[in-house]
Amino acid sequence: MMVRPNGFPLHALAVLSLLLAPTAASAQATANVSQQTLDLLQKITLAQGTSGDEGDVRALIRAEVGNAVHLEETPKGDLVAKLPGTKPGPVILLSSHLDEVGFQVRAITPEGFLQVAPLGNWYAGSMADHLVTVRTSHGPITGVVGVRPPHLMSAEDKTKAPGVMEMYIDIGASSAAEARQWGVQLGDRIAPQSSFLELGNSGRYISKAWDNRVGCAILAQLARKLATTPHPNTIYIAWTTSEEFGRSNATVEMPELKPDFVIVVEVGITTDTPDRKTGEQQEALGGGPTLDLYDGSISTTPAIRDWFTAQAKASGIPLQYTTILQEGFGVGTENSSYLFRAPSTALLVPLRYAHSPRGVIDIRDYLHTRALLMQVLEHLNTAALRQMTGKE
């Protein structure tokens, strides 16, 4: 995944006003979202789809897009839609990844507990005592991530979280043989269980896998709309696989695809909670979509930033900016991702508690991101591309 806080600071009072959003505005946000959108978000976030095992999510995308848009599936499992416009170019690629962070079974202990290997970037402390679903050949099995009782912990133990490799899952089996009898095999995939819930009447929703099902849902809804809306370009929309486990975002196995511009639609990482560090006070829930200025893979140029800012202003949509310095990122090459072959940026839906069983988004941010993307695609013509890239 592409994570990202840091960018242009927000005044402390501005952040506080976002945290304490007015009840009327929250109620309005809830009123403005359709039940169809909420149903889609519930289904797509609660679906299980770890890296390389995204079939259920692909099926939901196909159902949402319907027959109005032809979808091509690549050998890797990416789904790609082509939406011709009034002009053959510029060619625009929008991308969101289908997979979520999860685990796979690496060992079964003699007592029947499951030990795991991570599929993606995990903090083990976020999983303690949470329910998970193990996808086996006999069907799904519920398990709980084991937690050592504090009664048996030393003072030092209580100050640190266990590592992912120390995690174990209790499925109720009394032996390895019984776990195998239930269908558990090495390599079986595991994902957190969660619930899709609104926090009060705030327009803020809890679920798992917002990263990056929120982007997948936006692109599915845009695909349906773009099929009947004139746009001055050719648009490709890609839902990609295995991003959380080593594959760069916007990686699509289509040699004939040569985009002139790439937009990744992703989640952004908020820094509006009490545990934020000095200098991190930038991206806030409810503050609108976020333009990714830098994350180790993407470096948005000032010209691209200014053009997107102008589109947001023309639409009356608030726009935030973010950057992050991230160890081990930026490992892609021209052979792995279109991010490295064409001018690129990312538009983000702010997310609290990323890579945990229960993240939180603000539905207003979702709606504003979707609306801004539509504004961008209706105005991203040859002249606009030249303005952003400086190329004639």
C-alpha positions as a printed Julia matrix, in Angstrom:
392×3 Matrix{Float64}:
   0.0     0.0     0.0
   1.06    3.61   -0.41
   0.91    5.28    3.01
   1.36    8.93    3.49
   0.99   11.64    6.18
   3.05   14.96    6.42
   2.6    17.88    4.04
   1.11   21.32    4.62
   0.43   21.93    8.34
  -3.09   22.56    9.55
  -3.67   25.04   12.35
  -4.52   23.28   15.6
  -7.92   24.94   15.73
  -8.67   23.79   12.21
  -7.9    20.21   13.19
 -10.05   20.54   16.31
 -12.97   21.81   14.24
 -12.67   18.78   11.99
 -12.55   16.41   14.94
 -15.65   18.02   16.41
 -17.62   18.3    13.17
 -21.05   19.93   13.59
 -23.99   17.58   14.05
 -25.88   19.27   11.21
 -23.01   18.75    8.77
 -22.69   15.12    9.84
 -26.4    14.51    9.38
 -26.23   16.16    5.96
 -23.35   13.89    4.96
 -25.37   10.83    5.93
 -28.4    12.17    4.06
 -26.36   12.78    0.89
 -24.98    9.27    0.56
 -27.17    6.77   -1.24
 -28.09    3.42    0.24
 -26.6     1.82   -2.87
 -23.21    3.36   -2.03
 -23.39    2.24    1.59
 -24.38   -1.27    0.51
 -21.44   -1.41   -1.88
 -19.0    -0.2     0.77
 -20.28   -2.75    3.26
 -20.02   -5.67    0.85
 -16.66   -4.74   -0.6
 -14.9    -4.03    2.71
 -16.2    -7.12    4.49
 -15.27   -9.42    1.58
 -12.11  -11.47    2.18
  -9.34  -10.93   -0.34
  -5.7   -11.12    0.71
  -2.89  -10.69   -1.81
  -3.3   -13.12   -4.7
  -6.66  -14.36   -3.41
  -8.96  -11.54   -4.52
 -11.6   -13.53   -6.4
 -14.52  -12.52   -4.16
 -13.66   -8.84   -4.57
 -13.35   -9.18   -8.34
 -16.84  -10.68   -8.41
 -18.22   -7.69   -6.5
 -16.56   -5.27   -8.92
 -18.05   -7.12  -11.89
 -21.51   -7.02  -10.31
 -21.25   -3.31   -9.52
 -19.98   -2.3   -12.97
 -22.57   -4.47  -14.72
 -22.9    -4.93  -18.44
 -22.4    -1.25  -19.24
 -18.61   -1.64  -19.15
 -16.48   -4.44  -20.63
 -13.91   -5.78  -18.16
 -10.76   -7.61  -19.22
  -8.96   -9.86  -16.72
  -5.2   -10.22  -16.97
  -3.31  -13.46  -16.14
  -2.35  -11.95  -12.78
  -6.0   -11.27  -11.94
  -6.17   -7.54  -12.57
  -9.48   -6.21  -13.91
  -9.23   -3.49  -16.55
 -11.97   -1.37  -18.13
 -11.48    0.84  -21.18
 -13.75    3.87  -21.52
 -13.23    5.73  -24.82
 -14.17    9.41  -24.84
 -14.65   12.11  -27.43
 -10.9    12.16  -28.18
  -8.41    9.26  -28.45
  -6.03   11.02  -26.07
  -4.68   11.74  -23.64
  -4.77    8.22  -22.25
  -5.51    8.26  -18.51
  -5.0     5.29  -16.18
  -6.78    5.13  -12.83
  -5.78    2.36  -10.46
  -6.81    0.9    -7.09
  -5.69   -2.4    -5.58
  -8.1    -5.18   -4.67
  -6.15   -6.91   -1.91
  -6.1    -6.33    1.83
  -3.45   -7.04    4.42
  -3.79  -10.43    6.02
  -1.88  -13.57    6.99
  -1.34  -17.14    5.92
  -0.85  -20.3     7.95
   2.86  -21.11    8.3
   2.63  -23.82   10.96
   0.18  -25.83   13.05
   1.39  -26.54   16.56
   0.93  -30.0    18.12
  -1.8   -28.46   20.28
  -3.76  -27.23   17.22
  -2.88  -23.52   17.27
  -2.07  -21.78   13.99
   1.1   -19.76   13.55
   1.12  -17.19   10.77
   3.2   -15.28    8.27
   2.17  -11.71    7.38
   0.78  -10.73    3.99
   1.49   -7.03    4.12
   2.68   -4.52    6.68
   1.31   -5.36   10.13
   1.64   -4.09   13.68
   0.88   -7.18   15.75
  -0.55   -5.14   18.61
  -3.52   -4.15   16.46
  -4.57   -7.8    16.12
  -4.48   -8.96   19.76
  -7.71  -10.68   20.82
  -9.38  -10.03   17.44
 -11.43  -12.53   15.47
 -10.17  -13.77   12.12
 -11.46  -15.96    9.3
  -9.28  -18.82    8.08
 -10.23  -19.77    4.52
  -9.85  -23.56    4.29
 -10.67  -26.22    1.7
 -13.67  -27.2     3.89
 -14.94  -23.63    4.18
 -14.26  -20.65    6.45
 -13.26  -21.18   10.09
 -13.4   -18.51   12.78
 -10.42  -18.1    15.08
  -9.21  -15.67   17.72
  -5.72  -14.18   17.96
  -4.33  -15.41   21.27
  -3.28  -12.96   23.97
  -1.04  -13.76   26.93
  -2.91  -12.72   30.1
  -1.36   -9.76   31.99
  -1.25  -11.96   35.11
   1.55  -13.93   33.43
   3.43  -10.94   32.02
   6.49   -9.28   33.46
   6.54   -5.49   33.79
   8.76   -5.38   30.69
   6.4    -7.64   28.72
   3.55   -5.2    29.35
   5.45   -2.35   27.67
   5.88   -4.02   24.28
   3.69   -5.7    21.7
   4.54   -9.18   20.4
   5.91   -9.52   16.91
   3.78  -10.9    14.09
   5.85  -14.07   14.05
   4.93  -14.61   17.7
   1.21  -14.42   16.98
  -0.92  -17.52   17.17
  -4.56  -18.22   16.32
  -6.87  -20.38   18.38
  -9.51  -22.1    16.21
 -10.72  -24.41   18.98
  -8.82  -27.46   17.76
  -7.19  -29.68   20.38
  -4.45  -31.03   18.13
  -2.74  -30.52   14.78
  -4.52  -33.61   13.49
  -7.9   -32.15   14.42
  -7.07  -28.81   12.77
  -6.13  -30.66    9.59
  -9.29  -32.73    9.81
 -11.23  -29.44    9.78
  -9.51  -28.57    6.5
  -6.67  -26.33    7.69
  -3.54  -26.57    5.56
  -0.26  -24.69    5.47
  -0.64  -21.65    3.25
  -4.35  -21.1     3.98
  -5.27  -17.4     3.93
  -6.44  -15.45    6.96
  -8.17  -12.08    7.19
  -9.56  -10.11   10.14
 -13.27  -10.2    10.88
 -14.94   -6.83   11.28
 -18.27   -5.01   11.21
 -19.57   -2.22    9.0
 -20.91    0.37   11.44
 -21.58    4.1    11.57
 -20.19    5.9    14.61
 -23.28    7.6    16.01
 -24.86    9.8    13.35
 -21.49   11.17   12.3
 -21.2     9.95    8.73
 -18.03    8.13    9.85
 -17.93    4.39    9.21
 -15.93    1.53   10.68
 -14.88   -1.49    8.64
 -11.83   -3.51    7.67
  -9.99   -3.33    4.35
 -10.74    0.31    3.55
  -7.21    0.01    2.16
  -7.96   -0.13   -0.61
 -11.56   -1.2    -1.15
 -12.53    2.46   -0.77
 -10.62    3.2    -3.98
 -12.06    0.11   -5.69
 -15.61    1.24   -4.88
 -15.0     4.77   -6.17
 -13.59    3.44   -9.44
 -16.47    0.97   -9.88
 -19.0     3.79   -9.5
 -17.0     6.05  -11.79
 -16.81    3.34  -14.46
 -20.6     3.11  -14.6
 -20.94    6.89  -14.84
 -18.16    7.39  -17.38
 -19.78    4.84  -19.68
 -22.52    7.42  -20.37
 -20.69   10.71  -19.66
 -18.65   12.49  -22.35
 -14.98   12.98  -21.47
 -12.14   14.44  -23.61
  -9.74   11.48  -23.34
  -9.44    7.7   -23.22
  -9.71    6.29  -19.71
  -8.48    2.95  -18.44
  -9.58    1.85  -14.96
  -7.59   -0.94  -13.32
  -8.34   -2.92  -10.17
  -5.01   -4.58   -9.39
  -3.8    -7.51   -7.29
  -1.13   -8.23   -4.67
  -0.19   -4.62   -3.94
   0.08   -5.27   -0.21
   2.61   -8.03   -0.78
   5.32   -6.52   -2.89
   3.61   -5.42   -6.11
   3.65   -1.73   -6.95
   0.34    0.05   -7.32
  -0.7     0.77  -10.93
   1.02   -2.41  -12.1
  -1.08   -3.82  -14.97
  -0.05   -6.6   -17.35
  -1.21   -4.95  -20.58
   1.7    -4.22  -22.93
  -0.57   -2.24  -25.25
  -1.5     0.18  -22.47
   0.64    3.31  -22.73
  -0.89    5.93  -20.42
  -0.04    9.6   -20.67
  -1.08   10.2   -17.05
  -1.67    7.95  -14.02
  -3.92    8.6   -11.02
  -3.82    6.14   -8.13
  -6.95    6.23   -5.96
  -5.96    5.13   -2.47
  -6.34    5.77    1.23
  -4.43    8.45    3.06
  -3.16    8.12    6.61
  -4.64   10.69    8.99
  -2.63   12.45   11.68
  -5.53   13.97   13.61
  -5.57   11.71   16.68
  -4.07   12.32   20.14
  -1.1    10.03   19.44
   0.22   12.16   16.6
   3.84   13.29   16.81
   5.21   16.78   16.35
   5.11   17.74   12.67
   2.49   15.13   11.72
  -0.55   17.41   12.07
  -1.61   17.48    8.46
  -4.21   15.07    7.04
  -7.55   15.05    8.89
 -10.7    12.95    8.67
 -13.51   15.0     7.16
 -11.09   17.47    5.59
 -11.71   16.32    2.03
  -9.65   14.28   -0.44
  -5.88   14.44   -0.13
  -3.35   14.95   -2.9
  -0.27   12.8    -2.38
   2.75   15.05   -2.86
   5.38   12.47   -1.91
   5.43    8.93   -0.55
   8.63    7.39   -1.86
   7.04    6.18   -5.1
   5.06    9.22   -6.19
   6.45   12.73   -6.26
   3.69   15.05   -7.47
   5.14   18.01   -9.35
   4.1    21.59   -8.52
   2.37   21.89  -11.92
   0.24   18.78  -11.28
  -0.48   19.99   -7.74
  -1.63   23.38   -9.0
  -3.88   21.91  -11.7
  -5.6    19.54   -9.27
  -5.96   22.38   -6.77
  -7.66   24.51   -9.42
 -10.07   21.68  -10.25
 -10.95   21.25   -6.58
 -11.52   24.98   -6.19
 -13.71   25.07   -9.31
 -15.83   22.28   -7.81
 -16.0    23.78   -4.33
 -14.3    20.66   -2.92
 -11.82   20.96   -0.02
  -8.41   19.52   -0.83
  -5.67   18.44    1.57
  -2.0    17.72    0.83
   0.26   15.09    2.34
   3.76   13.64    2.18
   5.52   10.84    4.01
   9.12    9.73    4.29
   8.86    5.97    4.36
  11.65    3.44    4.79
  11.9     0.77    2.13
   9.52    2.47   -0.26
  10.13    3.55   -3.84
  11.36    0.1    -4.84
   9.44   -0.05   -8.12
  11.04    0.11  -11.53
   9.86    1.0   -15.0
   9.17   -2.69  -15.56
   6.88   -3.04  -12.55
   4.5    -0.1   -12.52
   3.06    2.58  -14.76
   3.85    4.98  -11.92
   7.42    4.99  -13.19
   6.59    5.33  -16.88
   4.22    8.32  -16.95
   3.48   11.48  -14.97
   1.6    10.31  -11.88
  -0.17   11.37   -8.73
  -2.48    9.84   -6.14
  -5.79   11.07   -4.78
  -6.5     9.73   -1.3
  -9.5     9.16    0.95
  -8.33    9.92    4.52
  -8.32    6.85    6.79
  -7.83    6.41   10.53
  -6.3     3.2    11.94
  -4.93    1.81    8.69
  -3.85   -1.85    8.53
  -6.01   -2.8    11.47
  -9.26   -4.76   11.77
 -11.3    -1.57   12.16
 -10.44    1.57   10.24
 -12.6     4.69   10.03
 -13.46    6.89    7.04
 -15.73    9.92    6.75
 -18.34    9.43    4.04
 -17.99   13.08    3.06
 -14.39   12.41    2.08
 -15.53    9.47   -0.04
 -18.16   11.56   -1.85
 -15.8    14.51   -2.33
 -13.04   12.27   -3.72
 -15.45   10.67   -6.17
 -16.77   14.08   -7.27
 -13.28   15.55   -7.67
 -12.17   12.62   -9.82
 -15.19   13.13  -12.07
 -14.33   16.82  -12.37
 -10.73   15.95  -13.21
 -11.66   13.38  -15.86
 -14.13   15.71  -17.55
 -11.43   18.39  -17.9
  -8.21   16.42  -18.38
  -7.7    17.08  -22.07
  -4.55   17.57  -24.16
  -4.17   21.2   -23.13
  -4.48   20.3   -19.45
  -1.87   17.55  -19.79
   0.51   19.98  -21.46
  -0.05   22.43  -18.62
   0.81   19.75  -16.03
   3.81   18.27  -17.83
   5.17   21.25  -19.73
   5.3    19.12  -22.89
   4.14   20.4   -26.26
